[in-house]
Amino acid sequence: MAKKTSSATEILDHITGDDPELRRMIEVETLNSKIAGMIYDARHEAGLTQAGLARLINTKQPVIARLEDADYEGHSLSMLQRIASALGRRLDVSFVPGTGTEG
């Protein structure tokens, strides 16, 4: 009988097994979701609507809606810098050790 767990990491490890492509896909989706959430949270903390942020960075509201969508894969460094600057923040990007599943 398998040990029960509520750890998301352990559950994902069990589901993905040794499939490096599946792990890579999960890592990409996790990063997209994290970036979308960061944009959403920063905008909310600034008390802005999507339209308000869009005006600050000289774009349209649907662009902000796309950026805040966890399924969006087109985040660009320049757009993230524009958002950070408009919100009085700085963008911090770093390289971190990999999980060994990169290809």
C-alpha positions, 0 to 999 in steps of 0.5 A, a space after each residue: 500500500 502506497 504512503 498517503 501524502 498531501 505534498 504537491 511535490 510528492 504527488 507530481 513526482 508520483 504522476 510524472 515519474 521519470 518523464 523529463 518532457 512532462 516535468 519540463 512542461 510542468 516547470 514551464 506552466 508553473 513559471 507562466 502561472 507564477 509570472 501571471 500571478 506576480 503581475 496581478 498581485 503587483 497591479 492590485 497592490 498598486 490599486 490599479 485596474 487592468 485598464 489603469 495599468 495598460 494606460 501607464 505602460 501605453 498599451 491596451 487592457 486586453 494585453 494586461 488581461 493576457 499577461 495575467 492569464 496563467 496559460 499565456 506563454 509570451 511574457 517578454 523581459 521588456 514588457 515585464 520591465 515596463 510593468 515594474 517601472 510603471 508600478 515603482 518596482 524593479 524586476 529581478 531575474 536570476 538563474 537558479 540551479 536546475 532540477 536535472 530535467 532540462 534538455 
